[in-house]
């Protein structure tokens, strides 16, 4: 009987199974028991696969490095054959996937057993997880607060020790934000490091990449080892890495030149507790012998935020149209969340040139930031400008929602654009997450490391950004930080 399931990471559980000290079915049953116990409060897991998982756990396991370990999939992008992928949308909620996505195929080949799928906002749009279709996910550190988004369900589940790791995707911070909000380690890999096939060539103009949320650095590294590399038909791929990310965890990082900045890149203010956490992290880096320089790349924050939202609006409009087409219906505001339909209406009013020019300006900015990283090895910023927010805090107000729905009814996206409602919602969002989206545009690897907690006991993550293609340096640094300021044994009140 496995009585200390929650104390083991994925590699630890795999080792117990491999040695015969515990059976895979016991491990899977322990995960199921914790999901059944904690999920009613968290709404982290939105689809359960318990019978399927138990049946898999009784078969021969094979020799994968994570054989028999229970795992959860985000209910967006990561498709599992025969199981619906809702994307947080009511039309997709009951449509079974025709095949495993390539990422899921590789995860399963490593021996992982899928026990369910996790909550996500509609089409992964928001940094909070509160779709009308799936309901709000809640943070195990404080049930009144959000676990972040868009991988909020995965983060809440891992933080609550339902499973040691879960999948996530990051198109504007959607791994790093919930990792910060839930006290986890979250690595966003380099653009195209992991596969998006067979359904996608790229997602969100190349900004989005999939990986995982974990409690330990080594689990994240091993999961990247078993999933990275291009798949057939990929339009491009990350620089080849021929070594082992897991081995890089054990490397000594040496004396790194680390640029540090707490100045918001898109928002305007930072909570004093986040500033204090940032300063304590800088002191920790100094104590570890790293060279610290106070600087950061400069961007035109207003133009960048408008351009990023322009690309998202166009991508979201495509999602809305494809969804309605698949459902065999016209586009109706009632079938989508207000922020989805609002930004989608703006997307409808864009021209092809609007999209192309916004994309060009964003990638011009990325080029300049690339040159900045010739002067340093790593950049440190906070992940979020505030500790975890209250559930509902960033959602449209009742009056904003009514206006959006009225504009949708008269196809008034151009009026919304002129009124600036969507721009105001975007500004509020970027005030919360002023750093993360920049590095989706550059495609650089970036990680959230849980190095601080607020006075109220809420997690505060620090973001470390590496050079394009250089996850290895980040993993090495992360392990050094994990040893210097351990976090994995720190448990939320819910557990």
N, C-alpha and C positions, 0 to 999 in steps of 0.2 A: 504494500500500500504506500502510495507516494503522499506523505503528509506535509512536505515542505516544497511543494511545486513552485510557489511564488518566489522562493529564494534562488531559483536557478535561472540562468539565461538560456537561450536556445542551444548554445554549444554545450552547456552543462547538462541539459536534459538529454541531448544526443549522446553524450558520453555515458550517462547512466544506462541508457537503452543499449548502447553498443556493448557495454560490459555485462549486460544481463542482470544488473542490479534492480531494474524495474522494467516492466513490459510497456510497450507502446500504448496498449489499450488503457493501462492505468494512467499514463500521462494525458492521453486524450480525455479520459473521464474526469481527470482533475481540472482540465481547462473548461470542460463543459459545466462542471459544478460551479466554477467561479463565474462563468458567464450567467448561469441561471441565478446565482446569488446577487450579483452586482448590476446586471444589465437593466433590471427594472428601474433603477435609480438613474442610470447613465444614458440609456438609449444609444449605446455605442454600437451594438451589433444589431443589424436590421434584417439579416437573413441568417438562419441557422442551418447547418448541414450536419447535424449530430449523427444521424443514422449512417449517412455516407462516411463520415469520419471514423466512426467506430468500426464499420466494415473494413475500411482501408487499414486500420490499425491492427486488424487480426490477420492480414495477409503477410506473406514474406516481404520484408521491408526493403531489401536491396542494400547496396553499400554506399548510398549517398551520405554526404557529411552531416546532414540534418535529419536522417531517417527517423521517422516516428514523432517528430516534434510538431505540435499543433500551431497553426498559423491562421491569421485572418487577412482577408483581401478587402481593400477599399472598393466600394461599390461604384467605381468610376474607372474607365480604361481597362482595368484588370478583369478580363472575362474568363469565366469558367464554364466549359461546355455543359449545356443543359440547365444552367442556373441563370436567372435574370440578372442583368446589371442595370440598376435603375437610373444611374446618373443623377439621383435625387429628383427625378421627374416621374409624374404619375403614369405617363404613357409607356415608359420603358420598364416600369416596375414588374410587369408580369410577362415580359418577352424573354424567353430563354436564349442564352448565347449559343451560337452555332458551333463555336470552337473555343478552345483555350487560346488566350493571347500568348504571344511568344514568351513574354516575361513570366506568365503563370506556368507555362510548360516547363521553363527552366527551374522555377521554384519547386514544382512538383518532382522534377528529376533529381533535385537535391535530397528528396525524401520527406519534405514537409507535407503535413496533412492539413487540408483546409477545413476548418470547423465553422466558418461563416463569413459574412461580408459586413463591412462597417459603414456607418453613417457618413454622408457627404452632402454638402449643399448642392443645389441644382446646378449641374454642369460644372461643378467645382469653382463657382464664380467668386465666392466670398471668403474672407478670413475668419468666418464663424460658421458653424454647422447647424443651420436652423431652417431647413426646407419645409414647405407645407406638406410635402409628400411623406417625408420620413420623420418629421418632428425634430425638435432641438436635441442635440447631444449635450451632455453636461460634464463638467470637469470634476474628477474624483478628489481634487484638492479642496474644492468648494462647489457644492452642487448648484449654487446660484450663479456660477460663472461658466463661461464658454470654454471648451477645450481648444478653441481656435478652429481654423479651417484652411484648406478644405479637407484635409485628412484628419478631421476632428474625432471621428468615431474610432479610427485606428489608434490615435494617441490616447484617448480616454481608456480604451481597452487595454493597452499595454501598461499604462500608468496604474491601472487597477489590478494588474497582475492576472488578467484573464488569459493572456498568452504572453510569451516573452518578446514577441515581435509581430509586426503587422505591416502590410504594404501601404505605400503612400505615393502620391504624385505631387509635383511642385511646379506650378506655372507662374507663380508670383510670390511664392513663399509658403506654399501649402504643405510642405514637410516641416520646414523650420519654424513656422508660426505655431502649429500645435505642439511641436517638440518643446518649444519655449514655454508655452502655456501649461504643459503637463509634466515638466521636469524630466524630459527624455533627451536622448541623443538622436539628432536628425541630420543625416547627410543628404544634401542635394548634389547628385553627381554632375559631372561635366555634361553639357548638351550631347545627346545621342550616345552616352555611355551605355545605357540600357535600351533594349529594343521596344518599339511601339507597334510592331506588326502583329498580325497581318492586316488589321483594320486601318491603321494610321501610318502615313509616311512621317509626318511630324504633327505635333499638336501645338496650337496657339502660336503659329509662326515660328516654331522651334523653341519657344520659351519653356515648354513643359517637359519634364523628365520624371520617370518613375523610380522609386527605390523603396525605402522602409523606415519605420520608426522602431527604435530599440532602446533597451535600458543600458546596454553595454556597447562600447566601441567595437569590440571584437566581433559581436554578432553582426553589426552593420557591415564590417569589412568582409566577413565570410559571405553574407548575402550578396554583396557586390561581386565577389569572386564567382559565384555560381550563376550570375545573371548577365554580366557585362559582355559586350561584344555585339557587332552588327548582326542583324538578321537579313534574310533574303529580301531584296528589293528596297532596303533602306536607302533613302536619298543621300545620306552622308553618315559618317560615324566619327566618334571621338578618336583622338590620337591613341594608337595602339598601346596597351599596357601588357607587357609580356610576363610580368612578375605576379606576385600574389598580394592582394590588398591586405589579407590577413597577416602575412609576413611583415608588411609595412607597419602594422600596429606595434610590432616589437622593435622597430628601428629607433635609435636615438635621434631625435630631430636636429640635434646640434644647436648652434646659436643662430636663431632665425632673426631676420630683420623684419619686424612687425610694425606696420603702420597702424595707428589707433586714432579713432575719432568717434565722439559721441554727438557730433553735429548732424541733425537730420538731413537726409539727402532729398526728401520730398516733403515731409511734414514740417512743423514749425517749433514744436516744443517736446521736451522729454521729462517724464516724471522724475522727481528727485530720487526716488528709490532705485530707478533704473540707472541714473547717473552714479549713484553710490555703488551699485553692482558693477558697473563698467569700471569705475576707479579701482575697486578691489581686484578685478580681473587684471588690470594693468599692473598693479602691485604684484600679483601672483606671477605674471609673466616676467617681470623684472627679477623676482626672487629666483626664477628658474634660469636666469642668465641670458635671456633674449634681449636683443637690441630694440629699443622702443623709439619710434619716431611719430610725433603728433602731426598727422597729415591724412588726407583722404582725397580721392578723385572728386573733381568739381563737375556738376551737371547743371543744366538749365532745368530746375525742378518743375516749373510750370509747364514748359514745353514737353518735358519727358512724361509727365503725368498725363497730359492731354494725348500725346502720341500713343502711350501704352493703352489708355482707355479706348482710343480709336481702333487699335488692332483688336482688342478684346471685344468691342462692340460688333465689329465685322465678323469675327469668329463666332460670337454668340448668336448673331443673326442666322448664320449658316446652321448652327445647332438647332435653333428654333424651327427653321424651314424644313430641315431633314426630319425632325421629330414629327411635325405635323404631317409631312408626306408619308412617313412610315405608318402613322396612325390612320391615314386616309381621311383627314379632316382639315378644315381651314384653321388658320392661326387665330386662336382666341385667347384673350388676356387671362381668362379664368383658368386656363390650362397650365399656366406658368406662374412662378413666383413674381412679385412685383418688380424686384430689382432685375430679374431676368428679362421680363418683357420690356421694362423701361430702357435698359441698355440695348436690348435688341431692336427697339424702335429707332434709337439713334443709329444703330448699325444699318438699318434699312435706308436711312437718309444719307448715308455716306456714298461717295463715288469711289470707283476703283482707284482713281488718282489719290483720293484722301488716304486710302489704305496704303498705297505704294509709298507716298511721301512720308507718312508717319513711320512706316517700316524703315525707310532709308535713313531718316533722322535718328531713329533708335540705334541702328547699327553703326552709324557714324559715331554716336556717343560711345558705343561698345568699343570701337577702335581706339578712341582716346583713353578709355579706362584700361585697355590692354597695355598701352604704353606706360600708364602709371605703374603697373605691376612689374615693369622692368626695374623699378627703384626699390621694390620690397618683395619679400617672400609671401607674406600673408597680410591681410587687412582685418582688423578687429573693429566691430561695431556692436551695439546691442542688436537683438532680433526685433524687438518691439519697443515702442516708446512708453508703454505702460505695462504693469502687471496684468494678468488675465482679466478681461472685461466681463461685465454682467451679461447673462443671456438676454438677448433682445436689444442690447445697448446700441449696436450699430445698424440694426435693421431699420428700414424706412418707417417713419412715423405714420400714424393713421391718416393724417392729412396728406402726407406725401404719397402714400399708397393710393388714396382716393384719386389724387390728381393723375398719377401714372395710369390707373385703370381708365379714367375718363379719356385721357389722351390716346390710350390704346384703342378705345371704342371708336374714336373719330380718326384713327390713323394719324395722330398728331405728333409724331416723333420730332418733326422739325420745330414744333412749338416747345416741346420739352427741352430741346437743345437750346433754343433761344432763351427760355426761362432759366436755364442753367441748373435744373433740378438734379439731373444725373451727375453733372460736374460737382455739385455740392455734396452729393452722396459719395462720390469718388474722393473728394477732398477730406471728408470725415474718415473714410477708410484709410487713406494714406497718412493721416495724422496718427493712426494707430500703428501702421507698418511702413515707416518711412525709408527703410533700407533694403528690404528683401527683393522687391521686383527688379531692381537695377541689375542684379546678378543672374536673373533669368534671361534678361536681354543679352548680357555679355556671354552667357553660357558657362560661366566659371563654376567650379565646385565650391560649395559653401555649406557650412555645418552650424547647427545650433547646439551649443554645449551647456548643460544645466549647472551653472557655476554659482548661482545665488538664489536666495529666497527673500521675499518681502517680509516686513514686520508681521504681516498677517499670515505668514507661512505659505505664500503663493510663489510658484517657480518664476525665475527670471533667467532667460537664456541669453547667451552671448553668441554672436555670429562671427565666424572666422571664414574668410574668403581666400581661396588659393588661386594660383595661376591656372589658366586653361589647361585641362588635362592632368592636373597634379593633385589628385585625391590622396596620393601616398603621403605627401608632406602633411596634409591635414589629419589623416589617420594617426600618423606618428605623433603629431602635436597633441591630438585628442587623448591618446593613451597617456602621455606625460601629464596632462591636466587631470585625467581620471585617477591617476595614482596620487597626485598632489592634493586634489580636492574631491575625494570620492563622493559619488551621488547615488550609485545603483541600489544601495540598501535603504535609501530614504523612501519611506512609503507614505502615500496620502492618507488622510484620516479615514476615508471610506474603507480601507483594507485593514 
